[in-house]
């Protein structure tokens, strides 16, 4: 009887564990990271690089699952509605957690309620055109676009993404008028660019460099403040005559609203540790990525600043999504 009573007492104690004790035990089962875009793009690649290192740090398996659609909003909504226990996380580009409310009439989540965990990486954008495009520099490109208003099609990873808004910013800055063609991620957009189905894309640096070097597309400019060391002959957009034209993007991990701070802190520390791994550093170097990391507060500031920056573009260029 005493043994039975002891077992009952143990079970009761387990069920009565305080939230603090549960957080101390975190993680005690596999963690799922939901990438809000299809496989093959920058967010997916970076997430898998980091996720590969997390099991050793956290002591539990980490599974990456893609839930693309509606420019990342479907995946974001799924995570937003998940239990705030640290076992379901969101990996995203800026759009779903910054500007989506400014672009979509109805969202089933509030981006401002996500708990910021860490920004995994940042990367510059570029002006990338199909290989047979009849312009070899930005000046020629602008002249061609102005001579053919409404005839150039630019691809993006989806409505409201940085590649979309950079195109809108370019139109506003240069007086051109191009057509936006949204895709469900980087990979299908690039495929259509290479196939000549679209004319250009404001695409992230890593993919653009390789396509440019291989002669499969032409990289006319980078959207950084300074030239890229690996591309000394490629000017910045500012050097090419478009003042103050800076565009970059980043990939971040967020947690559902009301996820306890102790859990967020553990995840943040794990991601920062993964960013220091030699293999991760090597991957980042090959992909021209900048490791960001830092505290959740650092990520919150990045999200706030980007919301304001791209919000200004949305309003001034009157960007709308039908």
C-alpha positions in Angstrom: 0.0 0.0 0.0 2.8 2.4 0.9 4.4 1.8 -2.5 1.1 2.7 -4.2 0.7 5.8 -2.1 4.2 6.8 -3.0 3.5 6.4 -6.8 0.3 8.5 -6.4 2.2 11.2 -4.6 4.9 11.3 -7.3 2.3 11.6 -10.0 0.5 14.3 -8.1 3.7 16.3 -7.8 4.4 16.0 -11.5 1.0 17.3 -12.4 1.3 20.1 -9.9 4.6 21.4 -11.3 4.6 25.1 -11.5 5.0 27.0 -14.9 8.5 28.0 -13.7 9.5 24.3 -13.2 8.1 23.4 -16.7 10.1 26.2 -18.2 13.3 25.0 -16.4 12.7 21.6 -18.0 12.4 23.0 -21.5 12.9 21.5 -23.9 11.7 18.0 -23.1 10.4 17.0 -26.5 11.1 17.8 -30.2 10.8 21.4 -31.4 9.2 22.3 -34.7 10.3 25.3 -36.7 7.7 26.4 -39.3 9.2 28.1 -42.4 6.6 30.3 -43.9 7.8 30.0 -47.5 8.4 26.9 -49.7 11.6 24.9 -49.6 14.6 26.1 -51.6 14.6 29.8 -50.8 16.8 31.8 -48.4 14.6 31.5 -45.3 14.4 27.8 -45.7 18.1 27.3 -46.3 19.2 29.5 -43.4 16.7 27.8 -41.0 18.0 24.4 -41.9 21.6 25.4 -41.4 20.8 26.7 -37.9 18.3 23.9 -37.0 21.0 21.3 -37.8 23.0 22.6 -34.8 20.2 23.1 -32.3 19.7 19.4 -31.2 23.2 19.2 -29.9 22.7 22.5 -28.0 19.2 21.9 -26.7 19.2 18.2 -26.3 16.1 17.6 -28.4 15.3 17.0 -32.1 14.4 20.0 -34.2 12.2 19.5 -37.2 11.8 22.0 -40.0 8.4 22.1 -41.8 7.4 24.4 -44.7 4.0 26.0 -44.7 4.1 28.5 -47.6 1.3 30.6 -49.0 0.0 34.2 -48.9 3.5 35.7 -48.7 4.2 33.8 -45.5 1.0 34.7 -43.7 -0.4 31.2 -43.6 2.7 29.8 -41.8 2.7 32.8 -39.5 -1.0 32.3 -38.7 -0.3 28.6 -37.9 2.4 29.5 -35.4 0.5 32.4 -34.0 -2.3 30.1 -33.0 0.0 27.4 -31.5 0.6 26.8 -27.9 3.1 29.4 -26.4 5.3 26.6 -25.0 8.4 26.9 -27.2 7.7 23.8 -29.2 6.3 25.5 -32.4 8.4 28.4 -33.8 8.2 30.6 -36.9 11.0 31.2 -39.3 10.3 34.1 -41.6 11.4 36.9 -43.9 10.4 40.4 -42.7 7.0 40.6 -44.4 4.8 38.5 -42.1 6.0 40.1 -38.9 6.4 43.7 -40.2 4.3 45.1 -43.1 1.5 42.5 -43.7 -1.1 44.6 -41.8 -0.4 47.5 -44.2 -1.0 45.3 -47.3 -3.6 42.7 -46.5 -7.2 43.7 -45.7 -7.7 40.8 -43.3 -5.1 38.9 -41.2 -6.0 36.2 -38.7 -3.0 37.2 -36.6 -1.4 40.3 -35.1 2.3 40.5 -36.1 3.1 42.8 -33.2 2.2 40.1 -30.7 4.8 37.6 -31.8 7.7 37.1 -29.3 11.0 38.0 -31.0 13.6 35.3 -30.5 16.6 36.1 -32.9 17.5 37.3 -36.3 19.5 34.5 -37.9 21.0 36.3 -40.9 20.9 39.4 -43.0 21.7 39.8 -46.7 21.7 42.5 -49.3 19.5 42.6 -52.4 20.6 43.1 -56.0 19.1 44.2 -59.3 19.2 40.9 -61.3 17.9 40.7 -64.9 17.4 37.9 -67.4 20.6 37.1 -69.4 19.4 38.5 -72.7 18.0 41.7 -71.2 18.8 44.7 -73.6 20.7 46.7 -70.9 24.1 46.2 -69.3 24.0 48.8 -66.5 21.5 50.6 -64.4 21.5 53.8 -66.6 20.6 51.7 -69.7 18.0 49.8 -67.6 16.2 52.9 -66.4 16.2 54.3 -70.0 14.7 51.1 -71.3 12.1 50.9 -68.6 11.1 54.5 -69.2 10.8 53.9 -72.9 8.7 50.8 -72.3 6.3 51.8 -69.4 4.2 48.9 -68.1 6.0 46.4 -70.2 8.7 45.1 -67.8 7.7 42.4 -65.3 9.6 42.0 -62.1 9.3 38.9 -60.0 9.2 38.7 -56.2 8.9 36.0 -53.5 5.3 37.2 -52.9 3.2 40.2 -52.1 4.6 42.4 -49.5 8.1 40.7 -49.4 11.2 42.8 -49.6 11.8 42.0 -53.2 8.3 43.3 -54.0 8.7 46.5 -52.0 12.1 47.1 -53.4 10.6 47.1 -56.9 8.0 49.6 -55.8 10.7 51.7 -54.2 12.7 51.6 -57.5 9.6 52.7 -59.5 9.1 55.6 -57.1 12.7 56.6 -57.1 13.3 56.5 -60.9 9.9 57.4 -62.4 9.6 54.0 -64.1 6.4 51.8 -64.1 6.9 48.1 -64.0 4.5 45.2 -63.4 4.8 43.1 -60.2 4.6 39.3 -60.6 4.4 37.6 -57.2 5.6 34.0 -56.7 5.4 31.6 -53.7 9.1 31.9 -52.8 12.5 32.5 -54.3 13.0 29.3 -56.2 10.0 29.6 -58.6 10.7 33.3 -59.2 14.3 32.6 -60.2 13.2 29.7 -62.4 10.9 32.0 -64.4 13.6 34.7 -64.5 16.1 32.2 -66.0 13.4 31.0 -68.4 12.7 34.6 -69.6 9.1 34.6 -68.4 9.9 37.7 -66.3 12.5 40.4 -66.9 14.1 41.1 -63.5 14.0 40.6 -59.8 15.4 42.5 -56.8 16.9 39.3 -55.5 19.1 38.5 -52.5 22.8 38.5 -53.0 23.7 34.8 -52.5 21.7 33.5 -55.4 22.4 36.5 -57.6 26.2 36.2 -57.3 26.2 32.5 -58.5 23.8 33.2 -61.4 25.9 36.2 -62.4 29.2 34.3 -62.3 27.7 31.5 -64.3 26.3 33.8 -67.0 22.8 32.6 -66.3 21.6 36.1 -65.4 23.0 39.7 -65.3 23.6 41.5 -62.0 23.5 45.2 -62.7 23.8 46.6 -59.2 23.9 45.8 -55.5 21.6 47.7 -53.0 24.2 48.2 -50.3 26.0 51.3 -49.2 29.4 50.0 -50.4 30.4 47.6 -53.2 30.7 43.9 -52.4 34.3 42.8 -52.3 33.6 39.7 -54.4 31.9 41.9 -57.1 34.3 44.9 -57.4 33.0 45.8 -60.9 29.3 45.8 -59.9 28.3 49.3 -58.6 25.9 50.1 -55.8 22.5 51.5 -56.8 23.6 54.8 -55.4 26.7 54.9 -57.5 24.6 54.0 -60.5 22.5 57.2 -60.0 19.7 56.2 -57.7 20.3 58.2 -54.4 19.7 56.6 -51.0 18.6 53.3 -52.5 19.4 50.7 -49.8 17.6 47.4 -49.6 18.3 44.3 -47.6 16.4 41.5 -46.0 16.8 39.1 -43.1 15.6 35.8 -41.7 14.4 35.5 -38.1 12.9 33.1 -35.5 9.7 34.2 -33.7 7.6 32.5 -31.0 3.9 32.5 -30.5 2.4 35.4 -28.3 2.9 35.0 -24.6 5.7 32.5 -24.8 7.5 32.8 -21.5 10.6 34.9 -21.4 12.6 32.1 -19.9 11.9 29.9 -22.9 12.6 32.7 -25.4 15.9 33.3 -23.6 16.9 29.6 -23.9 16.1 29.6 -27.6 17.9 32.9 -28.2 21.0 31.6 -26.4 20.9 28.4 -28.5 20.7 30.3 -31.8 23.5 32.7 -30.8 25.6 29.6 -30.0 24.8 28.0 -33.3 25.9 31.2 -35.1 29.3 30.7 -33.6 29.7 27.2 -35.0 32.5 26.9 -37.6 30.4 25.0 -40.0 27.6 27.6 -39.8 30.2 30.4 -40.3 31.5 28.6 -43.4 28.0 28.1 -44.8 27.3 31.8 -44.2 30.5 32.9 -45.9 29.7 30.8 -49.0 26.2 32.3 -49.1 27.3 35.9 -48.5 25.2 36.1 -45.4 25.8 38.2 -42.3 25.2 36.6 -39.0 23.1 38.9 -36.7 22.0 37.2 -33.5 22.0 39.4 -30.4 19.2 39.6 -27.8 15.4 39.4 -28.4 15.4 43.2 -27.8 17.8 43.6 -30.7 15.4 41.7 -33.0 12.4 43.8 -31.7 14.3 46.9 -32.8 15.1 45.5 -36.2 11.4 44.5 -36.7 10.3 48.0 -35.6 12.7 49.8 -37.8 11.9 47.7 -40.9 8.2 48.1 -40.3 8.7 51.9 -40.4 11.0 51.8 -43.4 8.9 49.6 -45.6 5.7 51.1 -44.3 6.9 54.5 -45.7 7.5 52.8 -49.1 4.0 51.2 -49.0 2.3 54.5 -48.3 4.3 56.7 -50.6 4.2 54.3 -53.5 0.6 53.4 -52.8 1.4 49.7 -52.8 -1.8 47.7 -52.7 -2.6 44.0 -52.9 -5.8 43.0 -54.7 
